[in-house]
Amino acid sequence: MFFCEKIKVELIRKDFKFDGVSVYTMAYNEFNPTNYLDHLTELETERYFSFTHIQRKREFVATRILRHQVFGFEHIHYDEVGAPFVNQEGYISISHTKNLVGFALSKEFKIGFDLEKIQDKILKVKHKFISKKEEENFNMYSKVELTKIWSSKETLYKLSGLKGLNFKTNLELEKIDSEYWRGIIISPTSTRTTKIKLIEINDTIFTLNTSPCG
């Protein structure tokens, strides 16, 4: 389920609900980000002017417009490993891909979330993140399936709270069915699992965990 809200014609918001986890997205075109600086906090405005690339400015502002619509002027904070959070709102995870930003919100458990455009180039770099076991159990010739794997591992990496994990050896995926995979995070001290939800909308893959990681 979703509803759509427009700010002028430059930004289009869509909201989704997946297994109790809320997902908010904002699609945008080549808008002028300076027209929306009133949606930023004072600290965010200072950070905005530190960026030089227009695409980075648009991405940053679109994310804060979306945040502002959902939470108001609550600042997006980052913990010691770079995971975002908003005070007293629950757990969030932010992602972006070409002309699209979004975040997932869970009131109950830590969340990982990723957005990825489906592109041919994923076929050329699959050896960098696919394990031997995954080669046997997934379609190595499908750019859609490979994008789902990459996105799922991005979600697991964000969820792990750890830096320096190897996508081939520390993050594993197993198929449950067409909509859900099992994600496994292997660290020197523990092995944790969670359920990953996979969604394909137009040419974009959404992945997020819909159960606690434990």
Buried (B, 14 or more C-beta within 10 A) or exposed (E): EEEEEEBEEBBBBBBBEBEEBBBBBBBBEEBEBEEBEEBBBEEBBEEBEEBEEEEBBBBBBBBBBBBBBBBEEBBBEEEEEEBBBBEEEBBBBBBBBEBBBBBBBBEEBBBBBBBBBBEEEBEEEBEEBBBEEBEEEBEBEBBEBBBBBBBBBBBBBBBBBEEEBEBBEBBBBBEEEEEBBBBBBBEEEEEBBBBBBBBEEEEBBBBBBBBBBE
